[in-house]
Amino acid sequence: MDVIIKIIQVILALSVLVLVHELGHFCFAKMFKIRVEKFYLFFDWGFSLFKWKPKNSETEYGIGWLPIGGYCKISGMVDESMDGDSLKNEPQPWEFRSKPAWQRLLVLAGGVIFNFLLAIIIYIILLLGWGETYIKNSDAAIYTSQLAREMGFRDGDRIISFDDYTPDDFGSLSADLLHEQAETATVLRNGDTVEISLGNDYIPKMLDYKQPIFGVAIPFVIAEIPEDSPNKGLLMPGDSLTAIDGKEMTYLQDVRKYLSEHRDTTVELSMIRDGAPVNIEAKVDTAGLIQVMTRMPKITTKDYDFLTAIPAGIKLTFSTIGSYIKELKLVFNPETEAYKEVGSVISIGSIFPEKWDWFRFWSISALLSIMLGVMNLLPIPGLDGGHILFTLY
């Protein structure tokens, strides 16, 4: 069932994105009185599931049977669908090739423009409905993966900058590092500013790692002790851990691992309470828990109304466009080996959740809309960018 949900999400998202993209070409063509012969969702090779041509209309609308795209057939557009005999005839007033260059340019760019507009609309709606929730980089320290430690980072480091770039969203640190292709990271470590020389070989390793290399370092500070905890009365809210059984340990991630290896035993917790050190014999249950709740990182939440969501949605769209362009630079740089990570429709399917979640569905759809728009701008034959380059030339 989970696979079916993913497949439905992929087909629905791509259908919306392609339909909007082709609608962009369609609308600009109609605006300049260019004849549109066909407007189809999905490809109709051999036959179509549905077709309809309104009375006194030159356009046939339809739904094809192959759900991998769609198309808008515009009269007089010189592409792979135009036969050679048509080129020998004089251009007609309703044909694409008879229009001035600026009109042809807008028709060709219409799909990309509409994809970007769709992303803006989606982001505005998401910001209105859900707001924005994230951890500020300035409010959190990193918990390192093995790769991050190999690169020179340490648990508890606070990222100041990657080269000259100052990150804001903690959740984007790994992506920021990749996008900037930074040679140096500046961190705050134990009160001192430290520069880490990253070299130039970490990008292929990060791409192969396939997960964020930074987690949030969560200091083990007790927030609450449940009434049924076996350690109720022994531990107090505000207690801050420094060691377990004499081993220095301050972060929740390390504590979880240690306690899972010492189930159904008693451990000695070295804590700081009201500024003074205390040692406590704490009981570990059979699940590897001491049954306390710890303080969590500060989460920043922004709520938007209609007037503030519009500029925020536009800003988010263009920042995402910028990030994706940086990713493409990685792909086209052989030294990064990022080209090995270029995926397919199957890869696209993997980014959708197994359970239906409208927020994630539309967030991913907005990203894919931006990706579709940027990719179509590439000056490659068969893409809008290739046709645009030919028109400009």
C-alpha positions in Angstrom: 0.0 0.0 0.0 2.9 2.4 0.8 4.3 1.9 -2.7 0.9 2.6 -4.3 0.7 5.9 -2.3 4.1 6.9 -3.5 3.2 6.1 -7.1 -0.1 8.1 -6.9 1.8 11.0 -5.4 4.4 11.0 -8.2 1.8 10.8 -11.0 -0.4 13.5 -9.4 2.5 15.8 -8.8 4.1 15.4 -12.2 0.6 15.7 -13.8 0.0 19.1 -12.1 3.5 20.3 -12.9 3.4 19.3 -16.6 -0.1 20.6 -17.0 0.9 24.0 -15.6 4.1 24.1 -17.7 2.2 23.4 -20.9 -0.5 25.9 -19.8 2.2 28.5 -19.8 3.0 27.9 -23.4 -0.7 27.8 -24.2 -1.6 31.1 -22.5 1.2 33.1 -24.1 0.4 31.5 -27.5 -3.2 32.5 -27.2 -2.2 36.0 -26.0 -0.3 36.6 -29.2 -3.0 34.9 -31.4 -0.9 31.9 -32.3 -2.9 28.8 -33.2 -2.6 25.9 -30.7 -3.5 22.7 -32.4 -3.4 20.3 -29.4 -3.3 20.6 -25.7 -2.8 17.3 -23.9 -2.1 15.9 -20.5 -0.1 12.7 -20.9 1.1 11.4 -24.3 -1.4 10.0 -26.8 0.8 7.8 -28.9 -1.5 5.7 -31.0 -4.7 6.8 -29.2 -6.1 9.0 -26.4 -8.3 8.3 -23.4 -10.3 11.5 -24.0 -10.3 14.3 -26.6 -12.6 17.2 -27.2 -12.6 20.1 -29.7 -15.0 22.9 -28.9 -17.1 24.4 -31.6 -15.3 27.2 -33.5 -12.0 26.3 -31.8 -8.8 25.4 -33.5 -7.5 23.5 -30.4 -8.1 19.8 -29.6 -8.0 19.1 -25.8 -7.3 15.6 -24.5 -5.9 13.2 -22.1 -3.4 10.6 -23.3 -2.8 7.1 -22.0 0.9 7.4 -21.1 1.3 9.3 -17.8 4.8 10.7 -18.2 4.1 14.2 -19.3 2.0 16.2 -21.8 2.4 18.6 -24.6 1.1 21.7 -26.3 1.3 21.6 -30.1 1.7 25.1 -31.5 1.3 25.9 -35.2 4.5 26.9 -36.9 6.8 26.0 -34.1 10.0 24.6 -35.6 10.6 21.4 -33.5 10.7 17.6 -33.9 6.9 17.5 -34.5 7.0 19.8 -37.5 7.3 18.1 -41.0 9.7 19.5 -43.6 6.9 20.3 -46.1 5.4 22.9 -43.7 8.7 24.8 -43.6 8.5 25.3 -47.4 5.2 27.2 -47.1 5.0 30.9 -46.4 4.5 31.6 -42.7 0.9 32.3 -41.8 -0.2 35.1 -39.4 -1.4 32.5 -36.9 1.9 30.6 -36.9 4.5 30.8 -34.2 7.3 31.4 -36.8 5.6 34.5 -38.1 5.7 36.3 -34.8 8.4 38.8 -33.7 11.2 37.4 -31.6 10.0 38.9 -28.3 6.7 37.1 -28.6 8.3 33.8 -29.6 10.6 34.2 -26.6 7.7 34.7 -24.2 5.8 31.7 -25.6 8.9 29.5 -25.2 9.6 30.8 -21.7 5.9 30.6 -20.7 6.2 27.1 -19.3 9.1 28.0 -17.0 7.4 31.2 -15.9 4.2 29.3 -15.0 6.3 26.7 -13.1 7.9 29.4 -11.0 4.5 31.1 -10.5 3.1 27.8 -9.3 5.9 27.4 -6.8 5.2 30.9 -5.5 1.5 30.2 -5.1 2.2 26.9 -3.3 4.7 28.4 -0.9 2.3 31.3 -0.1 -0.5 28.8 0.7 1.8 26.6 2.8 3.1 29.7 4.7 -0.4 30.8 5.3 -1.6 27.4 6.5 1.3 26.0 8.4 3.7 28.9 8.9 7.4 28.3 9.0 9.2 26.2 11.7 12.9 25.8 12.0 15.9 25.8 14.3 18.1 28.9 14.0 21.7 28.0 13.4 22.6 30.5 16.1 20.5 28.6 18.6 22.1 25.2 18.2 25.4 23.3 18.1 26.2 20.3 15.9 26.3 16.6 16.7 28.7 15.1 14.2 28.5 12.1 12.0 31.6 10.0 11.3 32.2 11.9 8.1 31.9 15.3 9.8 34.5 14.2 12.4 36.8 13.1 9.6 36.4 16.6 8.0 37.5 18.2 11.3 34.2 19.1 13.0 33.6 18.2 16.7 30.4 17.6 18.8 29.3 20.9 20.2 30.8 23.1 17.5 28.6 26.1 16.5 28.9 26.9 12.8 29.7 30.5 12.2 30.3 30.4 8.4 31.3 28.4 5.4 33.8 30.6 3.7 32.0 34.0 3.6 28.5 32.5 3.8 26.6 32.7 7.2 24.0 30.0 7.5 20.6 30.8 9.2 18.6 27.5 9.1 20.3 24.7 11.1 18.4 22.1 9.1 20.1 23.3 5.9 23.7 23.2 7.1 24.7 20.1 5.1 23.0 21.5 2.0 24.6 24.9 2.5 28.1 23.3 2.8 27.5 21.5 -0.5 26.1 24.5 -2.3 28.9 26.8 -1.2 31.6 24.2 -2.0 33.4 25.9 0.9 37.1 25.4 1.5 37.0 26.7 5.1 34.5 26.4 7.9 34.6 28.7 10.9 33.2 27.4 14.1 32.9 28.4 17.8 34.5 25.6 19.9 34.6 25.9 23.7 34.5 29.6 23.4 37.2 29.9 20.8 36.9 30.7 17.1 38.4 27.9 15.1 38.9 27.6 11.3 38.6 24.2 9.8 40.4 23.6 6.4 38.0 21.3 4.5 40.1 20.5 1.5 38.4 19.8 -1.8 37.6 16.1 -1.6 34.7 16.1 0.8 31.9 16.8 -1.7 31.9 13.3 -3.3 32.0 11.8 0.2 29.0 13.9 1.3 27.0 13.0 -1.7 27.8 9.3 -1.2 26.9 9.6 2.5 23.2 10.3 1.4 22.2 11.9 4.8 22.9 15.1 6.6 26.3 15.0 8.2 25.2 17.3 11.1 22.7 16.6 13.8 21.5 18.9 16.6 23.7 18.4 19.7 21.2 18.1 22.5 22.7 18.7 26.0 21.4 16.3 28.6 19.5 18.7 30.8 16.5 17.4 32.6 13.2 19.2 32.0 10.7 16.9 33.7 10.6 13.6 35.6 7.4 11.6 35.2 5.6 10.5 38.4 6.1 6.8 37.6 9.8 7.2 36.9 12.0 4.9 39.1 14.3 7.9 39.4 11.7 10.3 40.7 13.1 12.1 43.8 16.7 11.3 42.8 16.9 13.5 39.7 15.6 17.1 39.6 14.6 19.4 36.7 17.6 21.5 35.7 20.1 18.7 36.4 22.8 18.8 33.8 24.8 15.7 32.9 28.6 15.7 32.7 29.5 12.0 32.9 28.1 8.5 33.3 30.1 5.9 35.3 33.1 8.3 35.1 32.9 8.6 31.3 32.5 12.2 30.1 29.1 12.5 28.4 27.0 15.6 27.9 24.8 15.0 24.9 21.5 13.1 24.7 22.6 11.1 21.6 25.6 9.6 23.5 23.5 9.0 26.6 20.9 7.0 24.6 23.6 4.8 23.1 25.3 4.2 26.5 22.1 3.4 28.4 20.9 1.0 25.6 24.1 -1.0 26.3 23.4 -1.0 30.1 19.8 -2.1 30.3 18.3 -3.2 33.6 21.3 -1.9 35.6 22.2 1.0 37.8 24.5 3.7 36.5 26.3 6.6 38.2 25.3 10.0 36.8 27.6 12.9 37.4 25.3 16.0 37.4 25.5 19.7 37.9 22.7 20.9 40.2 22.3 24.5 41.2 26.0 25.1 40.2 27.3 22.2 42.3 28.4 18.7 41.3 26.3 15.8 42.5 26.6 12.0 41.8 23.4 10.0 41.6 22.8 6.2 41.3 20.1 6.0 38.7 18.1 3.0 37.6 18.1 2.0 33.9 15.0 0.0 32.9 14.8 -2.9 30.5 14.3 -0.6 27.5 17.5 1.3 28.3 15.8 4.4 29.7 16.1 6.3 32.9 12.6 7.7 32.3 13.2 11.5 32.3 12.4 14.2 29.8 15.2 16.4 28.6 15.2 20.0 27.3 14.9 20.2 23.5 16.5 22.8 21.1 14.7 26.1 20.7 12.4 26.0 17.8 11.6 29.2 15.9 8.0 29.5 14.5 6.8 32.2 12.2 3.2 32.8 11.4 2.1 34.6 8.3 -1.0 36.5 7.2 -1.9 37.1 3.5 0.1 40.3 3.2 3.3 38.8 4.7 3.0 35.4 3.1 3.2 36.9 -0.4 6.7 38.4 -0.2 7.9 35.4 1.9 6.6 33.0 -0.7 8.3 34.9 -3.5 11.6 35.1 -1.5 11.4 31.3 -0.7 10.9 30.5 -4.4 13.9 32.5 -5.6 16.1 31.2 -2.8 15.1 27.7 -3.8 15.9 28.5 -7.4 19.3 29.8 -6.4 20.0 26.6 -4.3 19.0 24.4 -7.2 21.2 26.3 -9.6 24.1 25.7 -7.2 23.2 22.0 -7.2 23.4 21.9 -11.0 26.8 23.5 -10.9 27.9 20.6 -8.7 26.4 18.1 -11.3 28.3 19.8 -14.2 31.6 19.9 -12.3 33.3 16.5 -12.9 35.5 16.9 -9.8 32.5 16.7 -7.5 31.2 13.4 -9.0 27.7 14.8 -8.4 26.7 13.6 -11.8 26.6 10.0 -10.3 23.8 11.0 -8.1 21.5 12.3 -10.9 18.2 10.3 -10.5 15.2 9.3 -12.4 11.4 9.1 -11.9 12.1 6.3 -9.4 14.4 8.6 -7.5 11.7 11.3 -7.5 9.3 8.7 -6.0 11.6 8.1 -3.2 11.4 11.6 -1.9 7.6 11.4 -1.3 6.4 10.1 2.0 4.9 6.6 2.4 1.9 8.1 4.2 -0.2 10.8 2.6 0.8 14.2 4.0 -0.6 17.2 2.1 2.1 19.6 3.5 5.0 17.4 2.4 3.2 16.6 -0.9 2.9 20.3 -1.9 6.3 21.2 -0.5 7.9 18.6 -2.7 5.7 19.6 -5.6 6.8 23.2 -5.3 10.5 22.0 -5.3 9.8 19.8 -8.4 8.1 22.7 -10.1 11.2 24.8 -9.6 13.4 22.0 -10.8 11.3 21.5 -13.9 11.5 25.2 -14.6 15.3 25.5 -14.2 16.0 22.3 -16.1 13.9 23.6 -19.0 16.0 26.7 -19.2 19.1 24.7 -19.9 20.3 25.4 -23.5 19.9 21.8 -24.6 18.2 20.8 -27.9 14.6 19.6 -27.2 14.2 21.7 -24.0 12.7 25.2 -23.9 16.2 26.6 -23.2 17.5 25.2 -26.5 14.6 26.8 -28.4 15.1 30.1 -26.6 18.8 30.1 -27.5 17.9 29.5 -31.1 15.4 32.4 -31.0 17.9 34.8 -29.4 20.5 33.8 -31.9 
